[in-house]
Amino acid sequence: MFGSKTKSTVINGDNTTLIASGTQISGQIEFSGCLEVEGIVRGNIVAEPGCEVSQVRIQNSGEVHGDVCAPVVIVNSSIEGNVYSSKRVEMAANAVVHGDVHYKIIEMVKGAQVNGGLMYSPQSAESVQSADSENDQAVDSNKVIA
């Protein structure tokens, strides 16, 4: 899974943002392309709407304290928040998610943990996010499953 270089998991290196180990960021991050988190993020991570090739990778030393919303989410560390993926979630052996995981396709390796719900969602993360912002409330799992 993590050692393979499949077309779906490789992003052009020209559009990669790295939050290095030892770095702490507070606030929402909006991005396109690939976001590599090796440091600590205290806030939500949101891919730009309509950018279906965007992906977030939470590396071994990375931590996210907030929601992650991107087409592809690859986790090998901890997330304290919900995960919203319109395409695929990959969870390595060190992955720990304290929150709900909304996915279209999920891959979990032995040892990965989800302390919350696993919710299949055929609709995209952007539609969930836009419905959420219209109501100005937390995302209701009943809206996501539809």
C-alpha positions, 0 to 999 in steps of 0.5 A: 500500500505505502510502498507502491507507486500506483498512479492514484497515489502519486502526485506531481512534486511541483504541487506538494506542501510539507509541514515538517516535523517540529512545526506546529500550525494553528488554524484552518489549512486550505490547499490543492495538490498534496499536503504532507503533515509531519508536524502538528496541525491544530485546525481543519485541513480542507482541500479546495473544492473541485480539486479531485486529485488533492491528497493529505498524508499524515506521516509517522510523526504528524498529528492533526487536531481537527477535521480532514476533508480531501479526496484522498486521505492517507494516515500513518499517525493520529487524527483527533477529528473526523475524516471526509474523503470523496475518493479513498482513505488509506490507514497504515498500521500506526493510524489512529483516528479519534472521530468518524471516517466518511469514505467511498473506498477504505483500506486498513492495515492490521493495527490501524484504529478508528475510535468512532464510526466508519461511514460509507458515503457515495457522495463527495466530501465537498457536498457534505461540506457545503451542506454543513456550511449552509446549516452552520452545524456539525455534520450529521451522519444521517446526511452523509450516508443519504 
